[in-house]
Amino acid sequence: MVSVRPTAADSTEARQLLAEYFGMRAATFPGAYTPVFPAPESFDPPAGVFLIVADEGELAGCGGIRRIPDGPRGIRYEVKHLFLRPATRGRGWGRLLLDELERHAREWGAGDLVLDTHHTLEAAAGLYASAGFVPVEAYNDNPNATRWYAKPLCAD
């Protein structure tokens, strides 16, 4: 049975999954990829949360949200490092993880959930669109990003 649970962003499990994610991105990224391990404290509630997805105790993926400067609808959280091991994709676990991150953002009063990604991650773009994210102007200067998305979590 699949489970989603919080962990420290610098836990052994989180670092293992992030290293896999960064390695995969570096191997397939067009041009130079700049991996950045997240500052662990940015994922300490209520500043954020880092989640692990496991299947029968086996690590399957990870992702987190962290608070960033407020936007037009107030509090904003940013989705970071959403990753599922290739063998576990297509089972709906990315959506499960994204939904759980959104739940936390709503619980902490977020007006928006935002994220950045790269245009080569087409499956991720499909997940974000199906979850209600829409393209927006760049809100950061991430050198690894070519697309930015937002999902309003409250009425204007």
C-alpha positions, 0 to 999 in steps of 0.5 A: 500500500502506498503512503505519503508522510512528512520527513526532514528535507535533509533526512537520509531518505530525502537526500537519497531521492533528491540525489536521484532526481538531480542525477536524472535531471542532469543526465537529460537536461539540455545544457548546464543543470544546476542542482540545489539541495533545499535549505532544510529549514525552509521545509519545517512547518509552517514554513513548508513541508517535505513529503516522502512517497513509499510503497510497502516501505520502499521509497517511491518519490518525494516533494515539498512546498516552501513559503515564498514572498506573498503574492496578489492573493496573499500567502504563497507556497512553492512546490519543489522537487516533485519526483517519482522514481521512473518505475513508479510512474503512471500509478497516480502517485504524483497526483496523490503527492501534489494533492497532499502538498496542496492540502498543507498549503491550504491548511496554512492559509495559502492564496496561491500554490506556485511552481516552476519547471522545464519544458522538457518535463512534459508528463509533469506539465500534464500533471500540473494542468490536470491539477488546475495549475495555469501558466503565469509569468516568471516569479523567480530567476531559476536558471533550470526553469522555462515554465512557471505555473500557479493555482489559486487556492482562494477566491480573489 
